[in-house]
């Protein structure tokens, strides 16, 4: 795990010299966590996850000079990722409204399972709205505090808490069937 100072040094090197090796180090550091988040957000669609992760890192590289350092690089990166996902979701909704056929949801080959409790996380995530799913994943899967989620999503703290609360109710209903 990179320290804050190592992270800032790599970012400064990227911003000043366009160092691809420094950015590669950031990609290696944050890619697994970002991909896991996107994989859950897309409900197991590996192809879409790859596309969104690639777009996220490309946008981050292209705009690294605009990174102000007010938050950790990871927070900034996740903000880009969530914006990429929402942009994708908007396009998909617009295409459906235009009469195009909806692309089928690809089943995850290995759904997330909590074997001890017998919980199928994919079913829980599937009943949530895109916003609720993103907040739940950031809070429970990425173990981020609410204040960090506020920075990533741009939502007020009360809204984040409301989405978490509504999501808990919806996920509980999955098991009361």
Number of C-alpha atoms within 10 A of each C-alpha: 7 12 8 11 9 12 20 15 13 21 23 17 16 21 19 11 10 16 15 13 12 18 21 16 14 20 15 10 15 18 18 12 15 21 18 17 22 26 20 23 25 24 23 21 17 18 12 17 22 14 13 24 26 15 16 22 21 12 15 20 19 13 11 19 14 9 16 10 10 8 12 14 20 17 18 18 21 23 19 21 25 21 16 18 24 15 12 14 14 12 12 16 13 12 14 13 11 9 8 11 10 11 9 6 10 13 12 15 9 8 14 15 12 10 8 6 7 8 14 15 15 18 15 18 23 16 15 18 13 17 17 22 22 24 25 25 20 21 17 11 13 14 12 15 11 18 11 17 23 19 16 22 20 12 12 14 15 11 12 21 16 13 19 22 13 13 22 15 11 17 17 12 12 15 11 6 5
